[in-house]
Amino acid sequence: MHAQRRPSVLPVMLLASVSLIPIMSGAAPAPPSHKIMDEAAKLNPPPVDRWALVQCGSLLDIPGNAPRGNSTVIVHGKTIHAVMDGFVAREAINVIPPDAEAPVVDLRSSFVLPGLIDCHVHMTFEWTADSRMKLVTDSEADAAMDGVEYARRTIEAGFTTVRDVGAAGDAVFALRDAIESGKIIGPRILAAGRAVTPTGGHADRTLGYREDLFAMPTPLQGAADGVDMCRQAVRAQVKRGADCIKLTATGGVLSNTAAGMEQQFFDDELKAIVDTAHLLNRKVAAHAHGTRGINAALRAGVDSIEHGTFIDDESIRLFKEKGTFYVPTIIAGKTVAEHAETPGYYTLPVVEKARLVGPRISETFAKAYKAGVKIAFGTDAGVYPHGINAMEFGFMVNAGMPPAEAIKAATVTASELLGTTDRTGTLEPGKAADLIAVAADPLKDIEQLMRVAWVMKDGRIVKSPGTGR
């Protein structure tokens, strides 16, 4: 799977069948849809006195419950004011001031659901055959510019919230803040900053390069050996602005080393990282492939295991005992396995690990799901091209998870993992007005989520046929 070629498993298409023409009551003709959409796009952010009525043919307001029929979501500023049955006209809503803007968005032929959440992305990076060269030629400015494009692709794919679990420099923080302030369009980002890794571990970006090219990484760059340095590395990331902490409990596929896929931190180091993060009110995501490292991270109290390729029965027991979330990233495993067959795409140590991990990951996911492990949606976007995150749904369903559960994993469960249930995951009064629309019921056809036609985030329409995107 080449970086510029979209995989063929679930085709990516622009859905043009959703009507977005604002409806006006009375005899006056409705204004052209593009004028309403252009006006909405200028709101940065929407003024608090702006209202909108989103009329939905079907509405999955709380994933895990049955969808509602004809419904209207009333949006006030950035949040949801109310969800009402039927197609409600403005005149029926007494709280809207007579002189307030309140366009009606016509999604009466569409299926509407909450904005999706991807718990494992890398927003300022995308792996290509020349990525190792780019590490010594590209700057943080390049990463920031790339991130703007990746953010646009991501939100237009229907993902309104993401967790970035590892970035080399400060670009991801600048990207997060620019999106939050409304300067650019993109998903809400929770950023981990640099992953905490032992010297020579999976997230040590100096692996395989001449020693004179890079200084020895320090805790500020996430490198830590021993309990004290591990604590310092966590504190350094929080100081830099991290919303959460990422650690590399085991070796990884794309690091240029033959150190294997097993545990790389000692148990006391893992505990020091987790305890320090929790002391600072930050959740911890643990990259982990090998069984011993997975179980050590679970015992240390991490909040989520990422990848989890070689989960065993003891892992399952620990997941359920600790209440830990599993973020499977099936698409990443399949991507690296495919790239491993392209000569020269990866270095030899990477090729060997990719061939080991790729074929295993769907089987692992199926085992964890059947055992009742809490699964939060995550894809490892950046290992594959940004913007096709929803392919993961197809892999999850093919591995045995019903579409309703897969959608819940990318909304309700993902928001629980991220600690954002007050804002995201469902469409309820007081929560962020993050809505997406597709042409047909994704509970019956999960591939509909590959064809998101309309996106609203924080009350602002960021994608529709009227915007030309």
C-alpha positions as CSV (number, residue, x, y, z in Angstrom):
1,M,0.0,0.0,0.0
2,H,1.8,3.1,-1.2
3,A,1.4,6.4,0.5
4,Q,-0.4,8.0,-2.4
5,R,-2.6,5.1,-3.3
6,R,-5.8,4.6,-1.5
7,P,-6.4,0.9,-0.5
8,S,-9.2,-0.8,-2.3
9,V,-10.8,-2.6,0.7
10,L,-13.3,0.2,1.3
11,P,-13.5,2.7,-1.6
12,V,-13.3,6.4,-0.8
13,M,-16.0,8.4,-2.6
14,L,-17.5,11.8,-2.2
15,L,-21.1,11.3,-1.3
16,A,-23.2,13.8,-3.2
17,S,-26.6,12.5,-2.3
18,V,-27.1,14.4,1.0
19,S,-29.2,17.5,0.6
20,L,-27.9,20.5,2.6
21,I,-30.2,23.2,1.3
22,P,-31.3,25.4,4.2
23,I,-35.1,25.4,4.6
24,M,-36.9,28.6,5.5
25,S,-40.5,28.6,6.8
26,G,-43.1,30.6,5.0
27,A,-43.4,31.6,1.4
28,A,-40.1,33.3,0.9
29,P,-37.7,31.3,-1.3
30,A,-34.8,29.6,0.3
31,P,-31.4,31.2,-0.2
32,P,-28.9,29.2,-2.2
33,S,-27.2,26.6,-0.1
34,H,-23.7,27.7,-0.9
35,K,-24.4,31.1,0.6
36,I,-25.4,29.6,3.9
37,M,-22.5,27.3,3.9
38,D,-20.0,30.0,2.9
39,E,-21.4,32.2,5.7
40,A,-21.1,29.3,8.2
41,A,-17.5,28.7,7.1
42,K,-16.6,32.2,8.0
43,L,-17.6,31.8,11.6
44,N,-14.4,31.3,13.5
45,P,-15.7,30.3,16.0
46,P,-19.5,30.6,15.8
47,P,-20.8,33.5,17.8
48,V,-22.5,32.4,21.0
49,D,-25.9,33.9,19.9
50,R,-25.9,31.9,16.6
51,W,-28.4,29.0,16.3
52,A,-28.9,26.2,13.8
53,L,-31.5,23.6,13.3
54,V,-30.2,20.3,11.8
55,Q,-33.0,18.2,10.5
56,C,-32.1,14.5,10.3
57,G,-33.8,11.7,8.6
58,S,-32.3,9.2,11.1
59,L,-30.3,10.1,14.2
60,L,-27.9,7.9,16.2
61,D,-27.7,10.4,19.1
62,I,-26.4,7.8,21.6
63,P,-24.4,5.0,20.0
64,G,-25.2,1.7,21.6
65,N,-28.9,2.7,21.6
66,A,-31.3,2.3,18.7
67,P,-31.3,5.2,16.2
68,R,-34.1,7.7,16.3
69,G,-36.3,8.5,13.3
70,N,-36.9,12.0,12.0
71,S,-35.2,14.3,14.4
72,T,-33.9,17.9,14.9
73,V,-30.7,18.8,16.6
74,I,-30.8,22.4,17.9
75,V,-27.4,23.9,18.0
76,H,-26.5,27.1,20.0
77,G,-23.0,28.4,19.4
78,K,-20.6,25.5,19.8
79,T,-22.9,23.2,21.7
80,I,-26.1,21.2,21.4
81,H,-29.1,22.9,23.0
82,A,-31.6,20.2,22.5
83,V,-32.5,17.1,20.5
84,M,-36.2,16.9,19.4
85,D,-38.4,14.4,17.6
86,G,-39.6,15.3,14.2
87,F,-38.6,18.1,11.8
88,V,-39.0,21.1,14.1
89,A,-39.5,24.6,12.6
90,R,-37.8,27.6,14.1
91,E,-41.2,29.1,15.2
92,A,-41.7,26.1,17.5
93,I,-38.5,26.9,19.5
94,N,-39.3,29.7,21.9
95,V,-35.8,30.1,23.2
96,I,-34.4,31.4,19.9
97,P,-34.5,35.3,19.9
98,P,-36.5,36.7,17.0
99,D,-33.5,38.5,15.5
100,A,-31.0,35.6,16.0
101,E,-29.5,33.7,13.0
102,A,-31.0,30.2,12.9
103,P,-30.5,28.5,9.6
104,V,-32.1,25.2,9.0
105,V,-29.9,22.5,7.6
106,D,-31.7,19.9,5.6
107,L,-30.3,16.4,6.3
108,R,-33.8,14.8,6.1
109,S,-32.6,12.2,3.6
110,S,-29.4,11.4,5.6
111,F,-28.3,9.3,8.6
112,V,-26.7,11.6,11.3
113,L,-24.4,10.5,14.1
114,P,-21.8,12.0,16.5
115,G,-18.4,13.0,15.2
116,L,-16.0,10.1,15.2
117,I,-13.0,9.7,17.5
118,D,-9.6,8.2,16.6
119,C,-7.6,7.4,19.7
120,H,-4.3,6.7,17.9
121,V,-2.9,9.1,15.3
122,H,0.3,11.0,14.4
123,M,-1.0,14.2,13.0
124,T,2.3,15.8,11.8
125,F,3.8,12.7,10.2
126,E,3.0,10.3,7.3
127,W,5.3,7.3,6.5
128,T,6.6,7.1,3.0
129,A,9.5,5.2,1.4
130,D,11.8,8.2,2.1
131,S,10.8,8.9,5.6
132,R,14.2,8.1,7.1
133,M,15.7,10.7,4.8
134,K,13.1,13.3,5.7
135,L,14.0,12.9,9.4
136,V,17.3,14.7,8.6
137,T,16.0,17.1,5.9
138,D,12.6,18.3,7.1
139,S,12.1,20.9,9.8
140,E,9.4,21.5,12.4
141,A,8.0,24.0,10.0
142,D,7.6,21.3,7.4
143,A,5.9,19.1,10.0
144,A,3.5,21.9,10.9
145,M,2.6,22.5,7.2
146,D,2.1,18.8,6.7
147,G,-0.1,18.7,9.8
148,V,-2.4,21.3,8.4
149,E,-3.1,19.1,5.4
150,Y,-3.4,15.9,7.5
151,A,-5.8,17.7,9.9
152,R,-8.0,18.7,7.0
153,R,-8.2,15.2,5.6
154,T,-9.0,13.8,9.0
155,I,-11.9,16.1,9.8
156,E,-13.3,15.8,6.3
157,A,-13.3,12.0,6.9
158,G,-15.7,12.6,9.8
159,F,-13.2,12.4,12.7
160,T,-13.8,15.5,14.9
161,T,-11.6,14.4,17.8
162,V,-8.2,12.6,17.8
163,R,-5.5,11.6,20.3
164,D,-2.0,12.2,18.9
165,V,0.2,9.6,20.6
166,G,3.7,10.8,19.6
167,A,5.3,13.6,17.7
168,A,8.9,14.6,17.4
169,G,8.7,18.3,18.1
170,D,6.4,21.2,19.0
171,A,4.4,21.3,15.7
172,V,1.6,19.1,17.1
173,F,1.0,21.5,19.9
174,A,0.9,24.5,17.5
175,L,-1.5,22.5,15.3
176,R,-3.7,21.6,18.3
177,D,-3.8,25.2,19.5
178,A,-4.4,26.7,16.0
179,I,-7.4,24.4,15.5
180,E,-8.8,25.2,19.0
181,S,-8.6,28.9,18.3
182,G,-10.3,28.5,15.0
183,K,-7.4,29.7,12.8
184,I,-7.4,26.4,10.8
185,I,-9.9,23.6,10.3
186,G,-9.1,20.2,11.9
187,P,-10.2,17.8,14.6
188,R,-9.9,18.5,18.3
189,I,-6.5,17.1,19.3
190,L,-5.3,15.7,22.6
191,A,-1.5,15.5,22.2
192,A,1.0,13.4,24.0
193,G,4.1,15.2,22.8
194,R,7.2,12.9,22.6
195,A,6.7,9.3,23.6
196,V,8.6,8.3,26.7
197,T,11.1,5.6,25.6
198,P,14.3,4.0,27.0
199,T,17.5,4.9,25.2
200,G,17.5,2.9,22.0
201,G,13.8,2.0,22.5
202,H,11.1,2.2,19.9
203,A,10.5,5.9,20.0
204,D,14.3,6.8,20.0
205,R,14.3,8.6,16.7
206,T,18.1,8.4,16.5
207,L,18.1,4.7,15.9
208,G,20.2,3.6,12.9
209,Y,21.7,7.0,12.2
210,R,25.4,8.1,12.6
211,E,26.0,9.2,16.1
212,D,27.3,12.6,15.0
213,L,24.0,13.5,13.3
214,F,22.0,13.8,16.6
215,A,22.8,14.6,20.2
216,M,22.0,11.9,22.7
217,P,18.2,12.2,23.5
218,T,17.3,13.6,26.9
219,P,14.1,13.3,29.0
220,L,12.9,16.5,27.2
221,Q,13.0,14.4,24.0
222,G,11.3,11.5,25.9
223,A,14.4,9.3,26.4
224,A,14.6,8.0,30.0
225,D,16.5,5.3,31.8
226,G,15.9,4.6,35.4
227,V,13.1,5.7,37.7
228,D,14.2,9.3,38.2
229,M,14.7,10.0,34.5
230,C,11.3,8.4,33.8
231,R,9.6,10.8,36.2
232,Q,11.5,13.6,34.6
233,A,10.5,12.6,31.1
234,V,6.8,12.6,32.0
235,R,7.1,16.0,33.7
236,A,9.0,17.4,30.7
237,Q,6.2,16.4,28.4
238,V,3.5,18.0,30.6
239,K,5.7,21.1,30.8
240,R,5.7,21.2,27.0
241,G,1.9,21.0,26.9
242,A,1.1,17.3,26.8
243,D,-2.6,16.4,27.3
244,C,-1.7,12.7,27.9
245,I,1.4,10.5,28.0
246,K,2.6,7.9,25.6
247,L,5.2,5.3,26.6
248,T,6.8,2.5,24.6
249,A,6.5,-0.6,26.7
250,T,8.0,-2.9,24.0
251,G,9.9,-2.7,20.8
252,G,8.0,-1.5,17.7
253,V,7.7,-2.4,14.1
254,L,9.0,0.8,12.4
255,S,12.1,1.5,14.7
256,N,15.2,0.6,12.8
257,T,16.6,-2.0,15.3
258,A,16.6,-5.7,15.7
259,A,15.9,-5.5,19.4
260,G,12.6,-7.4,19.0
261,M,9.1,-6.7,20.1
262,E,9.3,-7.5,23.8
263,Q,9.5,-5.5,27.0
264,Q,12.0,-2.6,27.0
265,F,11.3,-0.8,30.3
266,F,11.9,-2.4,33.6
267,D,8.8,-2.8,35.8
268,D,9.8,-0.1,38.2
269,E,10.4,2.3,35.3
270,L,6.9,1.6,33.9
271,K,5.4,2.2,37.3
272,A,7.3,5.5,37.7
273,I,6.0,6.7,34.3
274,V,2.4,5.8,35.1
275,D,2.4,7.1,38.7
276,T,3.9,10.4,37.6
277,A,1.4,10.9,34.8
278,H,-1.5,10.1,37.0
279,L,-0.2,12.4,39.7
280,L,-0.3,15.1,37.0
281,N,-3.8,14.1,35.9
282,R,-2.6,12.7,32.6
283,K,-3.7,9.4,31.2
284,V,-1.2,6.9,29.8
285,A,-1.2,5.1,26.5
286,A,1.3,2.2,26.2
287,H,2.6,1.1,22.9
288,A,3.0,-2.7,23.4
289,H,3.3,-5.7,21.0
290,G,5.0,-8.5,23.0
291,T,3.1,-10.4,25.6
292,R,5.5,-9.8,28.5
293,G,5.6,-6.1,27.8
294,I,1.8,-5.9,27.5
295,N,1.3,-7.6,30.8
296,A,3.9,-5.5,32.5
297,A,2.3,-2.3,31.3
298,L,-1.1,-3.5,32.4
299,R,0.2,-4.3,35.9
300,A,1.8,-0.9,36.0
301,G,-1.7,0.7,35.5
302,V,-1.6,2.2,32.0
303,D,-4.9,3.5,30.8
304,S,-4.7,1.9,27.3
305,I,-2.7,-0.7,25.4
306,E,-2.0,0.3,21.8
307,H,-1.6,-2.5,19.2
308,G,-1.4,-5.4,21.7
309,T,-0.4,-7.8,19.0
310,F,0.5,-10.8,21.2
311,I,-2.2,-10.6,23.9
312,D,-2.6,-13.8,25.9
313,D,-5.0,-15.1,28.4
314,E,-3.2,-13.4,31.3
315,S,-3.4,-10.1,29.3
316,I,-7.2,-10.6,29.0
317,R,-7.5,-11.2,32.7
318,L,-5.4,-8.0,33.5
319,F,-7.4,-5.9,31.0
320,K,-10.6,-6.8,32.7
321,E,-9.3,-6.6,36.2
322,K,-7.7,-3.1,35.6
323,G,-10.4,-1.8,33.4
324,T,-7.8,-0.9,30.7
325,F,-8.8,0.0,27.2
326,Y,-7.5,-1.8,24.1
327,V,-6.7,0.3,21.0
328,P,-6.1,-2.3,18.2
329,T,-4.9,-0.3,15.1
330,I,-5.7,-3.2,12.7
331,I,-5.2,-1.0,9.6
332,A,-1.6,-0.2,10.7
333,G,-0.7,-3.9,11.0
334,K,-2.1,-4.6,7.6
335,T,-0.3,-1.6,6.1
336,V,3.1,-2.5,7.3
337,A,2.7,-6.1,6.3
338,E,1.9,-4.9,2.8
339,H,4.7,-2.4,2.6
340,A,7.2,-5.1,3.8
341,E,6.7,-6.9,0.5
342,T,7.9,-3.8,-1.5
343,P,11.7,-4.1,-1.9
344,G,13.5,-1.2,-0.2
345,Y,10.5,0.4,1.4
346,Y,11.6,-0.6,4.9
347,T,15.0,-1.5,6.3
348,L,15.6,-5.2,6.9
349,P,14.9,-5.1,10.7
350,V,11.6,-3.4,10.0
351,V,10.6,-5.9,7.3
352,E,11.1,-8.8,9.6
353,K,8.9,-7.3,12.3
354,A,6.2,-6.1,9.9
355,R,5.8,-9.6,8.6
356,L,5.5,-10.9,12.1
357,V,2.9,-8.4,13.4
358,G,0.7,-7.7,10.3
359,P,-0.9,-11.2,9.9
360,R,-1.6,-11.5,13.7
361,I,-3.5,-8.3,14.5
362,S,-7.0,-9.2,13.3
363,E,-6.8,-12.5,15.2
364,T,-5.8,-10.6,18.3
365,F,-8.6,-8.1,18.0
366,A,-11.2,-10.9,17.6
367,K,-9.9,-12.6,20.7
368,A,-10.0,-9.5,22.8
369,Y,-13.5,-8.5,21.6
370,K,-14.9,-12.0,22.3
371,A,-13.4,-11.9,25.8
372,G,-15.1,-8.6,26.7
373,V,-12.1,-6.3,26.7
374,K,-13.1,-2.6,26.4
375,I,-12.1,-1.6,22.9
376,A,-11.6,2.1,21.8
377,F,-11.2,2.9,18.1
378,G,-7.7,3.8,17.0
379,T,-5.8,3.4,13.7
380,D,-2.2,4.7,13.9
381,A,-2.9,7.2,11.1
382,G,0.5,8.4,9.8
383,V,1.7,4.8,9.4
384,Y,-0.9,4.7,6.6
385,P,-2.2,7.9,4.8
386,H,-4.3,10.3,6.8
387,G,-8.0,10.6,5.8
388,I,-8.9,6.9,5.4
389,N,-9.2,6.2,9.1
390,A,-12.7,4.8,8.6
391,M,-11.2,1.7,6.9
392,E,-10.6,0.4,10.4
393,F,-14.4,-0.1,10.8
394,G,-14.4,-2.6,8.0
395,F,-11.5,-4.6,9.5
396,M,-13.2,-4.6,12.9
397,V,-16.5,-5.8,11.5
398,N,-14.8,-8.5,9.4
399,A,-13.1,-9.7,12.6
400,G,-16.4,-10.2,14.3
401,M,-17.5,-6.9,15.9
402,P,-21.0,-5.8,14.9
403,P,-21.3,-2.4,13.2
404,A,-23.2,-1.0,16.2
405,E,-20.3,-1.9,18.5
406,A,-17.7,-0.6,16.1
407,I,-19.4,2.8,16.0
408,K,-19.8,2.8,19.8
409,A,-16.0,2.1,20.0
410,A,-15.3,5.2,17.9
411,T,-17.7,7.4,19.9
412,V,-18.9,6.5,23.4
413,T,-16.0,4.2,24.4
414,A,-13.3,6.4,22.8
415,S,-14.6,9.4,24.7
416,E,-14.4,7.4,27.9
417,L,-10.8,6.6,27.2
418,L,-9.9,10.2,26.4
419,G,-11.8,11.5,29.4
420,T,-13.9,13.8,27.2
421,T,-17.4,12.4,27.9
422,D,-18.6,15.8,28.9
423,R,-18.0,17.0,25.3
424,T,-17.8,14.2,22.9
425,G,-19.2,10.7,22.0
426,T,-22.9,11.4,22.0
427,L,-25.3,14.1,20.8
428,E,-26.9,15.4,24.0
429,P,-27.6,18.8,25.4
430,G,-24.5,20.6,26.6
431,K,-22.1,18.6,24.5
432,A,-20.0,19.8,21.6
433,A,-22.0,20.2,18.4
434,D,-19.9,17.6,16.5
435,L,-22.2,15.9,13.9
436,I,-21.5,13.9,10.7
437,A,-23.9,12.7,8.0
438,V,-23.9,9.8,5.6
439,A,-26.4,8.7,3.0
440,A,-27.6,5.4,4.5
441,D,-27.6,3.5,7.8
442,P,-24.0,2.5,8.8
443,L,-25.5,0.0,11.3
444,K,-26.5,-2.0,8.2
445,D,-23.6,-1.0,6.0
446,I,-20.4,0.0,7.8
447,E,-18.8,1.1,4.6
448,Q,-21.1,4.2,4.7
449,L,-18.6,5.7,7.2
450,M,-16.0,5.8,4.4
451,R,-18.3,8.2,2.6
452,V,-19.0,11.0,5.1
453,A,-20.6,13.8,3.2
454,W,-21.2,16.5,5.8
455,V,-19.3,17.4,9.0
456,M,-20.0,19.9,11.8
457,K,-17.6,20.5,14.6
458,D,-18.3,22.9,17.5
459,G,-21.3,24.2,15.7
460,R,-19.3,25.1,12.5
461,I,-20.0,23.3,9.2
462,V,-16.6,22.3,7.9
463,K,-17.6,19.9,5.1
464,S,-20.7,19.7,2.8
465,P,-21.4,19.5,-0.9
466,G,-21.9,23.3,-0.8
467,T,-18.3,24.0,0.3
468,G,-16.9,22.2,-2.8
469,R,-15.0,19.7,-0.6
